Amino acid sequence: MSNDAISWANDVTTVSVIGAGTMGEGIAQSFAEAGMVVRLLDVDQASLDRCTGQIAANLSLGKEYGIAGDSAKAVLGRIKATRSDSPVTQVGDAQAVIETVPEISDLKRSIFADLDMLPEGVLLCSNTSSMTMSTITESMKSAARAVGLHYFNPAHIIPAVEVHRSKETSDDTVERAAALLRRTGKVPLKIGKEIPGFAINRLTGALSREIAHLLDEGVVTAEALDEAVKASLGFRLAWVGPMEGADYIGLDTDARVSGAVFGGLSNREDPPRELLEKVERGDLGVKTGKGWYDYGDATREQLLEQRNRKLLRQLAAWREGQKS
């Protein structure tokens, strides 16, 4: 990471986050916790109210696990929530803008066409999990300063963020984005070339494809698979990555196992039948109270808190592990 990029990131005092949805909430929180003023912008006041309320709850929960730094009052005081029919016009003197609206290509393109009018030195970022930056910035004249970020949900807890580029994105833009993420305590993964799904979603997609095959073939149940993954792959991967793990196994052994297994893996392109049946019934997961699991009378907020408590324990342990 270049010294110029680090110096630039350290001088950032204000960022604007466009979109007060699930991802905007965690992203705004991470910048405010790092000491920056955050202009949180949305067209809907109810979304802004929900967002700031959830951030307050997140901060309270983080304090229980020793994650919080500044007081909740100080962090919330740095978040300036503003409703506007034209959020782009309200970014003010922000040195960086992070767009976090839904994954609708026309909407993102329209926002970036407007962001193109901002002063030349402003870093322009899109949080997207599926769209390439070339798709988003095709109408821009200054696409060199636009970069994609892929935060993972919940964005205020999960450390990694993918930094992905279009062919027009400059190296300096990538370095600045990575340095700014580092300042907020994140771990940036710079994607070297434009590719659908970036890196982590491609890995997740490969896993999901094989899960679909195993479920449809009756090899395992969804519940048993969850239990086993958490007690095997999930248990290990937070501490020993796949390439490091191969070194421990022995690359000769890894090569033999890969050769034996790869040929039998699924190449399907459709979701598992059981998943499609659940969607057809309206069993969509936590937001409807039932998905792969039945959540009974538990509210969405209660379920999110349960999940976040587990992840905060993991984050505390992970941070401690980084010191050794």
N, C-alpha and C positions, 0 to 999 in steps of 0.2 A: 504494500500500500504506500503510495507516494507521500512524501512529507507535505507537498502542496495540498493534497486532498485532505490530509489530517488537519492541517492548519485551517483550511476552509471550513471543515466540519466543526472544529472547535469554536469558530467565530459565529456559527449559526445561532441566532437568538429566537427566531420565530419561524414556525412552519404552519402551513394550512393543510387541513385534512378535509377533503370534500367527500361527504357521505358519512352519515351517523348510523350505519348498520352494524352488524356483528363485528366485522373486521375493522371498521372505522373506530369503533369503541376501543379495542385493544391497541391499535396503532396510535391513536391520540394519547392514550394513557402512557405508552412507552416513551413518547417524546416529552410529555409533561413531567414524567418522573426523572427524565434526564436533565431537567432544568430549563427547558425551552417553553416559550409561550406557544400555545396551540390554538389556532383559529379553526374551530370545528364547525363546518358549514353543511347545511342540508336544507332541502325545500320543505321539509315537514317538521313542525315543532314537536309533535308527539315523538318522533324518532330521536330528536335531540334530547328531550326530557328522559326518555328511556335510556339513552346512551350515557348521559351524565349520572343518572341514578345507578346504572350498572357499574360504572367506573368507581363510584363511591363504595359500592359493595365489594368490588375487586380489591380496592386499597385496604379496606377493613380486613378482608380475608388474608391478604398478603402479609399484613402486620402480624397476624397470628403465627405465621410460619417464618418470621424474621426476614421476609423478602423486601418489605417496604423500606424506603430511605427517608425522604422528607415526610412530614405529616400529610395526612389526607387533605387537610384544609389547604396546605401550601400547593399541593399538586392540583387539586381542583381549581384553585385560584388562578392557575396558569392556563386553564382551558376556557376559552372564550367561545361559547356556543352561540351561533347566530343563524337564524332562519332567513333564507333569501330565495326568491324565485330564480335568481341568477347567481349561484354561489361563486362562480369564477370572478365576478366583479367585487367580491368581498375578501379576496385573499390578502389585501393590504400590502404590508411591507415584508411579507414572508420571503425567506431566502430559498425555501423548498416547498413544493406543493405535492401532496400525496393524494391521488384520486382513489376512492374506495367504493365507487358505485357498483350496482349489480353487473354481472357478466353479460351485458347487452352491447354488442359491438357498435351499433349506431350511436348509443348514448355515450360511450367512451370516446368514440371518434369526435363527436360534437364537442365534448368538453375539452379535448386536446386541441381542437381547432381554435377554441377560444383562448386556451392557455398559451397558445403560440404568440399571442399579443403581449405577454408579460415581458418585463425587462430581460435582456439577454442572459444575465448571470443567474437567473432563477432556475434551480434544478426541478425538473418536472418528472414525477413518478406515477406509475399506474400500478395499483395492487391488483393483480390478476392471477388466477390459478390455471387458466386454460388458454388465454388469447396471446398470440405473439404481438410484439410491439410494432412490427411492420403493419399489422392490421389496424392498430389503434392510431398510429401516427401518419397514415398515408396522406392526410391533407395538410400536414404541417410543413412549414418552411424551415423550422429550426429543430428538426428531429434529432439532431446530434446531441441535444441536451435532455432528451427524453429517455427514460429507462424504466424497465419493468421490475417490480418487486413482487415476490410471492411469499407473503407471510403465511404461517400455519396457525390454524385455529386451536386454542385461543391465543390470539396474537400477543397478548401481554405476558404470556407464560412461555410459550415455545421459543427457544433461543434462535433457531435457524431461520434465515430469510434468503430465498434465492434472488439473485440480481441478474436479470436477463436483458439482452440487448436486441436491437434491430441492426441491420447492416449499416444504418446511418449513425447509430449511437457512438459517441466518441469514447475513447479509452478514459479520458479525463472524467467524463460523466459517470462511468462505471466506478471509477476510483472514488469519486466524491460520494456517490450513493453508499458504497461499502464503508467508507470512513464514517459517514453519518450514522449508519446502522451500528457500527462498533461503539459509537458514542452512547447509544441507547442500550448497550449491553447485549446486542444481538450478534449472531455469528453469520456473516454473509457468505453465501456460496455463489461465486461468480461463474455464470454459465458462459462458456467461451464462444458459442455460436448459437444462432437462432434455430430453435428446434421445438416443435409442439410438445407440450407437457414438461419442458425443461428437463430437470434430472429427477427430482424426488417424485413428482407425479407419474413419471414413467415407471419408476420402481414400484410405486403404489399400484399402478395399473396392471403391471405384470403379476403382482400378488393377487389383485382382485380377479384377474382372469383365471388364475389357478383355483381360487376359492370357488368361483362359479362352477368350474368343472367338478371339483370335489363334492360340492353340494348336490349338483344334478345327478351325479353318479352314485349318490348315497354312500360315499366313502366315510364321511363324518357328518355330525350335526353342527349347526351354527354355534350352539352353546359350547359344545366340546372343543370346537376349533378355537373360539375365543379364549377359553381357559388354557388350552395348550400353548397358544401363541404368546399370551402374557407370561407364561411360565418358561418359555424357551427363547424364541427370537426376540421378543420384546424385553425380556429380562436382561439379555446380553447386549443388545445393540446400542443401548444408551451409553455403554462403557467401552465396548469393543466393536468398532465398525466392521463392515463386511470384508474389506481388504486386509485390515489388521487381523481379523479372525482367520482369514485364509493363511496368513503367515504362521499363525499358531498351529493350524491344522497340518501345514506342510503343503507347499504349492504342487508337489507331485501328487499327493493325495487329492487335493482340490481338483486338479486336472482330470484325474481318473473318475472322480465322482461326477464332475460336470459332464464328461463324455458319456457316462452311463445314464444320467438323468435327463439331459436336455432333449433327447429325441422323443421322450415320452410325455413331454409337457404339452399342455393344451394350446391351440392356436385359434380358439373360438373368438368371435367378435360380438356375441350377444350376451346380455346379462343372464344370471341364473333364473330358471323358471319361477322358483319360490319368491324371488325378489319382485319379479313382474306381477305376480299374483297379489303380493302385499300392496304394491302401488295401486293396482286396480281396485283393491278394497278400501284404499284410503289410509292404510296403516303405514304412515310415513316416518315413524320414529318418535323421538322426544317431542317434537312439535305437535303431534296428535295423541301422544300418550301410549302409543303402541307401534312397534316395528318388528324387529327380530325378537324383542322382549316386550312384555306387557308391564308398563310402569304404574299401573293402578291409578291411585288418586294423587300421586306426586305431581307437583307443578313443574313447569319448565325451569323456573328459577331454582327450585330445590334440587333438581337433577343436575343443573349446571354447577351448583355449589358443591355437590358430591364429587362430580368429576374434577372440578378445579382444586379441591382439597387434595386429591390424589396426585394431580400434576404439580401442585406447589411443593408437596413433599419430595417429589422427584427432582424438581428444579433446585430445591435447597441442597439435596444430596449431590446433584450434578455440579453445582457451583463449588461445593466443597471439594469435589473430586478434581476440578480443574486446577486447584491449588497445588496438588501433589504431582 
